[in-house]
Amino acid sequence: MSPDADPPAPLATREDVEACRAAIRVGSRTFHAASHLLPVRVREPALALYAFCREADDAIDGSAEPRVALQALEERLDRAYRREPIDNAADRALADVVARFRIPHAVPAALLEGFAWDAEGRVYPDLSSLRAYGMRVAGTVGVMMSLLMGVRSPGALARAADLGIGMQLSNIARDVGEDARLGRVYLPRDWLAEAGIDADEWLADPQFEPDLGRVVARLVDEAQRLYDRAAVGVTELPVECRPAIHAARLMYAEIGRKVARAGGDSVTTRAVVSARRKMLLLLQAITASVTTPRVMDAADALPEARFLIDAVVEHDARHGVTGDVLAGESLLVREFALALAAFERLERDEEPGRVG
């Protein structure tokens, strides 16, 4: 059974789909711009998924009781899986997407858990705990995107998790100062201690210092290691999907390089990739997309990602789901031009602050 075999009748209307698109256009300009590199068959469900994720993140982050907010969102998720969503465009669209693409409940549930960790102000004593957080808030998105593209092999999912976690580590390296001003530090506490930095004392007066820069640079190196691992996995995706994923990998890696070139100082400055550089990286992504697929090996999946990869494998075995890749259209010059124009607008409009 392929991921979209005999999907149930859709619950979402065309107006619901457009509402999801509009929400992402406003709430996450980077993702909306990058989505133009995806074929329509993947772009629309991806926007629907992301719309629900944004609503969930905002609901938990804005709540005085994140666990209560999490319980409400878990109920919304359960209802979507029962195909009884609340009266909301993103929830109806989510119900259709998870049914059509056979997305196990455990995957979006882990994402919600990660949002709750954020709202609780959880600290991360070591790299493993930070990767566990990254797996929830970003690795889950990588896994779901792979499923939307019709690729379900454990090896490919392991590399999708690598990419998502790497992107989250790049975000953390870029946003050290911004996060500190919100009272948060995501850098591994043991790395800080090794550098002679007490995290709580530093948060009381967050200033850049060379020892901190070396910790940040170390995180950039870890992210790059994951991007290198993820590059192999992109070759297993449908050809028309590869440019978007390579572009994400290359652009987030570029964020890390800019942070490193600043000596790891993301306290007094914030790394921004220019529109011209993004265009060059998009061209590199196209070039990287014509490689020959390689067989993936899931044996070296990150330990922090294994629980979700196992969840997909067990789900597929139980329901007879195979990993047949859907046939899709080729990447069109028109779509590439739209992406370039979108990134140009993004560069003109971009303001300081976290961009998801």
Stockholm file with secondary structure:
# STOCKHOLM 1.0

chainA/1-356         MSPDADPPAPLATREDVEACRAAIRVGSRTFHAASHLLPVRVREPALALYAFCREADDAIDGSAEPRVALQALEERLDRAYRREPIDNAADRALADVVARFRIPHAVPAALLEGFAWDAEGRVYPDLSSLRAYGMRVAGTVGVMMSLLMGVRSPGALARAADLGIGMQLSNIARDVGEDARLGRVYLPRDWLAEAGIDADEWLADPQFEPDLGRVVARLVDEAQRLYDRAAVGVTELPVECRPAIHAARLMYAEIGRKVARAGGDSVTTRAVVSARRKMLLLLQAITASVTTPRVMDAADALPEARFLIDAVVEHDARHGVTGDVLAGESLLVREFALALAAFERLERDEEPGRVG
#=GR chainA/1-356 SS CCTTSSCCCCCSCHHHHHHHHHHHHHHCHHHHHHGGGSCHHHHHHHHHHHHHHHHHHHHHHTCSSHHHHHHHHHHHHHHHHTTCCCSCHHHHHHHHHHHHTTCCTHHHHHHHHHHHHHHHTCCCSSHHHHHHHHIIIIIHHHHHHHHHTTCCCHHHHHHHHHHHHHHHHHHHHHTHHHHHHTTCCCSCHHHHHHTTCCHHHHHHSCCCCHHHHHHHHHHHHHHHHHHHHHHHHHTTSCGGGHHHHHHHHHHHHHHHHHHHHTTTCCSSCCCCCCHHHHHHHHHHHHHHTTSCCCCCCGGGCCTTTHHHHHHHHHHHHHHTCCCCCCCCCCCCHHHHHHHHHHHHHHHHHCCSSCCC
#=GC SS_cons         CCTTSSCCCCCSCHHHHHHHHHHHHHHCHHHHHHGGGSCHHHHHHHHHHHHHHHHHHHHHHTCSSHHHHHHHHHHHHHHHHTTCCCSCHHHHHHHHHHHHTTCCTHHHHHHHHHHHHHHHTCCCSSHHHHHHHHIIIIIHHHHHHHHHTTCCCHHHHHHHHHHHHHHHHHHHHHTHHHHHHTTCCCSCHHHHHHTTCCHHHHHHSCCCCHHHHHHHHHHHHHHHHHHHHHHHHHTTSCGGGHHHHHHHHHHHHHHHHHHHHTTTCCSSCCCCCCHHHHHHHHHHHHHHTTSCCCCCCGGGCCTTTHHHHHHHHHHHHHHTCCCCCCCCCCCCHHHHHHHHHHHHHHHHHCCSSCCC
//
